[in-house]
Amino acid sequence: MKSHKSFLAKAFLLLPVLFSSCATIISGSYAEIHLDGNVDEPINVVTSKGEYNNLLLPTTVVVKRRHLEGQRILVSSENYAYSDIVLHSSVNPWSVLSAVFYGVPLLVDLSSNAAYEPTQKHFYVVPGAPIAQSDSLRQADSLRMAQATEELKQMYWKTKQLPERYCRHELRAVLGFGNCQASRARDKMIDRYVSRYDLQENGMLHDLFGTAYVQAGFEYHYRLNRKWEIGALVNWGLSNYNYCADYFTEGGPHSPWEEPEEYALANERCKFFVFAPSVRYTWKETPWTRTYSRIALGAMRHHLSFDYKRYPWQDGYDYMSYPNSEYDRMAELQTPIMTDGEDKIQWRMAYQLTAIGASFGARHFNCFGELGYGCLGIVRLGLGITF
């Protein structure tokens, strides 16, 4: 009984092999095309399989099944011109049977080019114009083609040409993210307090953009000519982040479940304002795009603020569940035993170097992006209006 079951299992496994690659076995990797027609002279035929000379109709030629869709069969003779025969492909029915067996035989059919066959296998060949006449027709077609090509070239260059009159004024609204000129002074201030009080980032209370500056601004530029523009910009930036710390009994290790003796909350909140004249230079311009660089020099008002407060730990709070929310609630009910921080305003020269900027849009509206560094940050995106 066991040997009988083993025989059936082996037979089932051999079944796909016996019936695999039906299209490859039956159809092969080439297809036959039958040609017929009322032609009173031998013809020459060129297919993807090879060349056939001095054939008398009716006849049969062979084509490759690989890349069958759109294949051309070229027909020629000494006295007449013939149109090319264009082939179209369809799925070989035997490949459908191959696909039933695990798909492996189908891969064999695909690799051997047997998975497809010509949609039409019989063609009627009709001679065209005599060779002498067809030569003149070809010459006329060539002239028409050359004329059409020249017209297309003229249309292309016309689309590339800039109009003589162009908008002189541009207003822009901009958003920016990431580090900027103001980040260095802010980071120095934060590092000073983090190292002094062993602070760590408060993961529950940080804002959406983390420690990065979020910026917004407006610009105006006037085009002196196609290459040079002068203008000015105003820009605002804001950074807001929270920190915390736990303080345990000195001199001994503590477990993760041990409640601290004291805790601290700290908040960094910095903002700046920039006003700067700006000069832009256009590298390349089309009716729809423009690439440029920019330099700006001006003044920055930087407001730096860091607030540190230390509280005694009170028993009875669920420290392990939501420590950061507990910090907030305890801080509202307590008076800090220690405070520290700073709140100062710095004035400095502002600069911006835009390595590359690109704008895309129609005559009066565009969107743009810039890469550079300075008071405006590294990456800037915005919308512009020209008039």
VOVO-26417 format. One line per 3 residues: number of its first residue (from 1); their letters; for each residue x, y, z of C-alpha. Coordinates in nm, 4 decimals. Example, Ala and Ser with C-alpha at 12.3 -4.5 7.8 and 13.67 -1.06 7.14 Angstrom:
BEGIN
1) AS) 1.2300/-0.4500/0.7800  1.3670/-0.1060/0.7140
END
This chain:
BEGIN
1) MKS) 0.0000/0.0000/0.0000  0.2849/0.2308/0.0884  0.4621/0.1613/-0.2400
4) HKS) 0.1357/0.2299/-0.4272  0.1029/0.5730/-0.2639  0.4675/0.6455/-0.3387
7) FLA) 0.4115/0.5603/-0.7052  0.1101/0.7946/-0.7242  0.3066/1.0758/-0.5633
10) KAF) 0.5928/1.0344/-0.8102  0.3510/1.0202/-1.1010  0.1845/1.3424/-0.9828
13) LLL) 0.5212/1.5145/-0.9618  0.6177/1.3895/-1.3090  0.2881/1.5066/-1.4610
16) PVL) 0.4015/1.8671/-1.5067  0.7187/1.7443/-1.6706  0.5263/1.5256/-1.9141
19) FSS) 0.2937/1.8117/-2.0098  0.5286/2.1035/-1.9488  0.6310/2.3552/-2.2085
22) CAT) 0.3520/2.2543/-2.4442  0.4027/2.5614/-2.6599  0.7757/2.5001/-2.6864
25) IIS) 0.7333/2.1354/-2.7826  0.4448/2.1825/-3.0260  0.4992/2.5313/-3.1706
28) GSY) 0.8718/2.5861/-3.1390  1.0428/2.9248/-3.1242  0.9609/3.0189/-3.4863
31) AEI) 0.6334/3.0843/-3.6676  0.5358/3.0277/-4.0300  0.3821/3.3054/-4.2402
34) HLD) 0.2023/3.2172/-4.5639  0.2187/3.4647/-4.8544  -0.0035/3.4653/-5.1611
37) GNV) -0.0920/3.7157/-5.4323  -0.1293/3.7951/-5.7993  0.2371/3.8618/-5.8725
40) DEP) 0.3903/3.7601/-6.2069  0.7549/3.7797/-6.1052  0.9811/3.6380/-5.8336
43) INV) 0.9969/3.8346/-5.5112  1.2550/3.8752/-5.2361  1.1481/3.8532/-4.8718
46) VTS) 1.3375/3.9552/-4.5587  1.2126/3.8411/-4.2147  1.3568/3.8315/-3.8637
49) KGE) 1.4684/3.4745/-3.9394  1.6540/3.5445/-4.2612  1.6387/3.6362/-4.6331
52) YNN) 1.4453/3.4533/-4.9063  1.5319/3.5269/-5.2701  1.3479/3.4560/-5.5964
55) LLL) 1.0317/3.3193/-5.4366  0.7217/3.2472/-5.6422  0.3815/3.2946/-5.4764
58) PTT) 0.2239/3.1269/-5.2946  0.5068/3.0571/-5.0506  0.5843/3.0222/-4.6823
61) VVV) 0.8469/3.2100/-4.4785  0.9546/3.1828/-4.1157  0.9771/3.4559/-3.8510
64) KRR) 1.1087/3.4562/-3.4944  0.8543/3.4623/-3.2136  1.0738/3.6915/-2.9997
67) HLE) 0.9488/4.0517/-3.0071  0.6755/3.9453/-3.2446  0.4582/4.2525/-3.1920
70) GQR) 0.5375/4.5096/-3.4631  0.7776/4.2898/-3.6609  0.8024/4.3778/-4.0304
73) ILV) 0.8343/4.1511/-4.3325  1.0029/4.3310/-4.6236  0.8928/4.2378/-4.9774
76) SSE) 1.0713/4.3605/-5.2910  1.1196/4.2771/-5.6586  1.2952/4.4170/-5.9628
79) NYA) 0.9920/4.5925/-6.1118  0.7489/4.6865/-5.8330  0.7477/4.8428/-5.4891
82) YSD) 0.5648/4.6665/-5.2054  0.4391/4.7792/-4.8671  0.5853/4.6183/-4.5574
85) IVL) 0.3840/4.3488/-4.3796  0.3440/4.4349/-4.0097  0.2859/4.1463/-3.7663
88) HSS) 0.0873/4.1510/-3.4441  0.1118/3.8993/-3.1612  -0.1353/3.7052/-2.9505
91) VNP) -0.0949/3.4467/-2.6732  -0.0198/3.0924/-2.7830  -0.3055/2.8689/-2.6511
94) WSV) -0.0542/2.5974/-2.5643  0.1132/2.8373/-2.3194  -0.2128/2.8616/-2.1264
97) LSA) -0.1938/2.4865/-2.0669  0.1693/2.5262/-1.9578  0.0724/2.7917/-1.7045
100) VFY) -0.1556/2.5448/-1.5247  0.1433/2.3394/-1.4064  0.3029/2.5622/-1.1412
103) GVP) 0.4012/2.8299/-1.3900  0.7451/2.6724/-1.4434  0.6682/2.5396/-1.7941
106) LLV) 0.5397/2.8842/-1.8823  0.8812/3.0271/-1.7999  1.0300/2.7728/-2.0391
109) DLS) 0.7876/2.8865/-2.3102  0.8753/3.2500/-2.2475  1.2482/3.1843/-2.2623
112) SNA) 1.2103/2.9886/-2.5872  0.9849/3.2591/-2.7430  0.7018/3.0062/-2.7846
115) AYE) 0.4494/3.1844/-2.5616  0.3239/3.4061/-2.8478  0.2100/3.3533/-3.2041
118) PTQ) 0.1154/3.5810/-3.4941  -0.2427/3.7043/-3.4861  -0.2585/3.6678/-3.8650
121) KHF) -0.0579/3.4042/-4.0522  -0.1874/3.4474/-4.4095  -0.1202/3.7632/-4.6129
124) YVV) -0.2101/3.8619/-4.9681  0.0736/4.0489/-5.1373  -0.0281/4.3274/-5.3750
127) PGA) 0.2335/4.4999/-5.5925  0.2440/4.8780/-5.5706  0.3724/5.1392/-5.8105
130) PIA) 0.6484/5.0549/-6.0599  1.0008/5.1106/-5.9336  1.0610/5.4181/-6.1534
133) QSD) 0.7398/5.5831/-6.0385  0.7931/5.4796/-5.6791  1.1350/5.6474/-5.6849
136) SLR) 0.9757/5.9788/-5.7775  0.7084/5.9228/-5.5128  0.9771/5.8511/-5.2550
139) QAD) 1.1580/6.1703/-5.3561  0.8370/6.3723/-5.3191  0.7714/6.2101/-4.9819
142) SLR) 1.1270/6.2916/-4.8749  1.0771/6.6564/-4.9695  0.7501/6.6716/-4.7791
145) MAQ) 0.9143/6.5028/-4.4795  1.2041/6.7484/-4.4865  0.9621/7.0415/-4.5050
148) ATE) 0.7568/6.9049/-4.2149  1.0749/6.8472/-4.0120  1.1863/7.2039/-4.0739
151) ELK) 0.8457/7.3365/-3.9667  0.8667/7.1316/-3.6469  1.2144/7.2709/-3.5817
154) QMY) 1.0873/7.6262/-3.6288  0.7976/7.5605/-3.3914  1.0400/7.4112/-3.1358
157) WKT) 1.2763/7.7070/-3.1469  0.9822/7.9450/-3.1277  0.8726/7.7816/-2.8024
160) KQL) 1.2271/7.8215/-2.6696  1.2484/8.1913/-2.7515  1.1704/8.4339/-2.4725
163) PER) 0.9227/8.7143/-2.5336  1.0668/9.0616/-2.5860  0.8518/9.2013/-2.3055
166) YCR) 0.8622/9.0396/-1.9634  0.7406/9.1024/-1.6090  0.9730/9.3263/-1.4085
169) HEL) 0.8321/9.2749/-1.0567  0.8071/8.9601/-0.8461  0.6557/8.8956/-0.5019
172) RAV) 0.7243/8.5684/-0.3189  0.5989/8.3842/-0.0112  0.8437/8.1280/0.1286
175) LGF) 0.8653/7.8457/0.3847  1.1933/7.7019/0.5095  1.3060/7.4265/0.7476
178) GNC) 1.6267/7.3100/0.9066  1.9450/7.4711/1.0334  2.0301/7.8288/0.9454
181) QAS) 2.2644/8.1081/1.0505  2.0778/8.1466/1.3824  2.1174/7.7788/1.4738
184) RAR) 2.4785/7.8092/1.5904  2.4118/8.0591/1.8713  2.1033/7.8662/1.9792
187) DKM) 2.2892/7.5329/1.9880  2.5693/7.6828/2.1992  2.3149/7.8073/2.4529
190) IDR) 2.1357/7.4701/2.4670  2.4609/7.2714/2.5009  2.5672/7.4884/2.7912
193) YVS) 2.2554/7.4075/2.9961  2.2328/7.0434/2.8857  2.5851/6.9734/3.0078
196) RYD) 2.5402/7.1800/3.3253  2.2216/7.0059/3.4429  2.2493/6.6728/3.2592
199) LQE) 1.9297/6.7378/3.0629  1.7783/6.5102/2.8048  1.5276/6.5713/2.5280
202) NGM) 1.1694/6.5394/2.6426  1.0227/6.2994/2.3857  0.6605/6.3542/2.4936
205) LHD) 0.6588/6.7331/2.4733  0.8719/6.8216/2.1721  0.7131/7.0173/1.8917
208) LFG) 0.6413/6.8848/1.5426  0.9733/6.9927/1.3891  1.1998/6.9061/1.6823
211) TAY) 1.4971/7.1364/1.7321  1.4870/7.2688/1.3737  1.3968/7.6265/1.2938
214) VQA) 1.0675/7.6746/1.1120  1.0814/7.9796/0.8872  0.8490/8.1963/0.6810
217) GFE) 0.9228/8.5035/0.4749  0.8399/8.7422/0.1919  1.0534/8.8755/-0.0909
220) YHY) 1.0364/9.1417/-0.3589  1.2662/9.1621/-0.6603  1.2905/9.3974/-0.9566
223) RLN) 1.4443/9.2785/-1.2843  1.6986/9.5206/-1.4238  1.7396/9.2987/-1.7316
226) RKW) 1.7255/8.9317/-1.8272  2.0191/8.8446/-1.6005  2.0199/9.0737/-1.2955
229) EIG) 1.7616/9.1476/-1.0261  1.7719/9.3544/-0.7095  1.5310/9.3383/-0.4182
232) ALV) 1.4902/9.2735/-0.0463  1.3591/9.0022/0.1852  1.2125/8.9677/0.5331
235) NWG) 1.2197/8.6374/0.7176  1.1022/8.5029/1.0545  1.2196/8.1884/1.2306
238) LSN) 1.1037/8.0002/1.5407  1.2578/7.7109/1.7373  1.0901/7.5543/2.0403
241) YNY) 1.2001/7.2397/2.2264  1.1619/7.0869/2.5732  1.4072/6.9100/2.8048
244) CAD) 1.3873/6.7270/3.1383  1.6067/6.5606/3.4017  1.5772/6.3357/3.7098
247) YFT) 1.7997/6.3737/4.0162  1.8505/6.0773/4.2531  2.0322/6.0315/4.5818
250) EGG) 2.3995/6.0972/4.5368  2.6536/5.8198/4.5706  2.4414/5.5103/4.5077
253) PHS) 2.2923/5.3277/4.2101  1.9200/5.3455/4.1452  1.6746/5.1099/3.9777
256) PWE) 1.4490/5.2074/3.6846  1.1485/5.1959/3.9199  1.3020/5.4196/4.1866
259) EPE) 1.1440/5.7623/4.2174  1.3854/6.0586/4.2025  1.4318/6.3120/4.4777
262) EYA) 1.4050/6.6040/4.2387  1.3235/6.6627/3.8767  1.3632/6.9510/3.6316
265) LAN) 1.1821/7.0885/3.3289  1.3470/7.3168/3.0746  1.2279/7.4903/2.7600
268) ERC) 1.4215/7.6471/2.4764  1.2353/7.9067/2.2720  1.4281/8.1113/2.0183
271) KFF) 1.3106/8.3337/1.7377  1.4703/8.5682/1.4905  1.3842/8.8347/1.2349
274) VFA) 1.5897/8.9150/0.9248  1.5841/9.2053/0.6816  1.8313/9.1937/0.3935
277) PSV) 1.8753/9.3457/0.0459  1.9222/9.0780/-0.2179  2.0786/9.0382/-0.5624
280) RYT) 1.9947/8.7508/-0.7977  2.1630/8.6362/-1.1176  1.9796/8.4219/-1.3745
283) WKE) 2.1847/8.1433/-1.5305  1.9297/8.0073/-1.7751  1.5719/8.0937/-1.8605
286) TPW) 1.2983/7.9439/-2.0776  0.9318/8.0446/-2.1051  0.8522/7.7946/-1.8259
289) TRT) 1.1670/7.7595/-1.6128  1.4460/7.9684/-1.4673  1.7629/7.8799/-1.2720
292) YSR) 1.9455/8.1400/-1.0664  2.1777/8.2132/-0.7735  2.1476/8.4786/-0.5038
295) IAL) 2.3438/8.6685/-0.2407  2.1860/8.8714/0.0381  2.3388/9.0831/0.3185
298) GAM) 2.1426/9.2477/0.5968  2.0663/9.2477/0.9706  1.9302/8.9814/1.2095
301) RHH) 1.7563/9.0288/1.5438  1.7941/8.7034/1.7383  1.5943/8.6461/2.0581
304) LSF) 1.7468/8.3626/2.2658  1.5514/8.2214/2.5583  1.6116/7.9214/2.7862
307) DYK) 1.4035/7.8520/3.0979  1.5199/7.5946/3.3579  1.3126/7.5037/3.6678
310) RYP) 1.3863/7.2409/3.9325  1.1201/7.0869/4.1598  1.1163/6.8487/4.4579
313) WQD) 0.9611/6.5098/4.3806  0.6268/6.4450/4.5471  0.5122/6.0948/4.6358
316) GYD) 0.1859/5.9633/4.5040  0.2289/6.0358/4.1336  0.2300/5.7574/3.8781
319) YMS) 0.5882/5.8108/3.7687  0.6225/5.4967/3.5550  0.3074/5.5353/3.3481
322) YPN) 0.3308/5.8799/3.1930  0.6368/6.0531/3.3393  0.6316/6.3568/3.1120
325) SEY) 0.2631/6.4343/3.1577  0.3157/6.3880/3.5327  0.5967/6.6419/3.5147
328) DRM) 0.3619/6.8979/3.3661  0.0902/6.8390/3.6235  0.3318/6.8525/3.9173
331) AEL) 0.4964/7.1667/3.7829  0.1624/7.3465/3.7760  0.1062/7.2726/4.1477
334) QTP) 0.4559/7.3463/4.2804  0.6939/7.6322/4.3313  1.0401/7.5602/4.1882
337) IMT) 1.3270/7.5291/4.4345  1.5722/7.6502/4.1701  1.5538/7.8428/3.8439
340) DGE) 1.8113/7.9252/3.5814  1.8251/8.0319/3.2213  1.8687/8.3363/3.0061
343) DKI) 1.6664/8.5742/2.7934  1.8674/8.7969/2.5637  1.8600/8.9655/2.2249
346) QWR) 2.1513/8.9628/1.9822  2.1973/9.1751/1.6698  2.4293/9.0527/1.3973
349) MAY) 2.4926/9.0765/1.0275  2.2739/8.8388/0.8266  2.3813/8.6725/0.5046
352) QLT) 2.2398/8.4226/0.2589  2.4202/8.2419/-0.0230  2.1858/8.0539/-0.2552
355) AIG) 2.3920/7.8129/-0.4626  2.1084/7.7176/-0.6965  1.7432/7.8073/-0.7243
358) ASF) 1.4838/7.7045/-0.9808  1.1345/7.8348/-1.0567  0.8664/7.6647/-1.2651
361) GAR) 0.5420/7.8134/-1.3890  0.3498/8.0275/-1.6320  0.3851/8.3978/-1.7067
364) HFN) 0.2403/8.5364/-1.3828  0.2581/8.2463/-1.1333  0.5393/8.0122/-1.0382
367) CFG) 0.6613/7.7757/-0.7693  1.0258/7.7536/-0.6745  1.2849/7.5769/-0.4622
370) ELG) 1.6295/7.6830/-0.3413  1.9412/7.5248/-0.1906  2.1881/7.7371/0.0016
373) YGC) 2.2974/7.8430/0.3468  2.2693/8.1476/0.5699  1.9897/8.3323/0.7464
376) LGI) 1.7275/8.1611/0.5275  1.8398/7.8028/0.5856  1.9336/7.5208/0.3519
379) VRL) 1.6078/7.4286/0.1776  1.3358/7.6783/0.0884  1.0086/7.6292/-0.1010
382) GLG) 0.7516/7.8861/-0.2039  0.5182/8.0535/-0.4525  0.5752/8.3661/-0.6617
385) ITF) 0.3682/8.6222/-0.8523  0.5146/8.8324/-1.1348  0.3650/9.1477/-1.2852
END
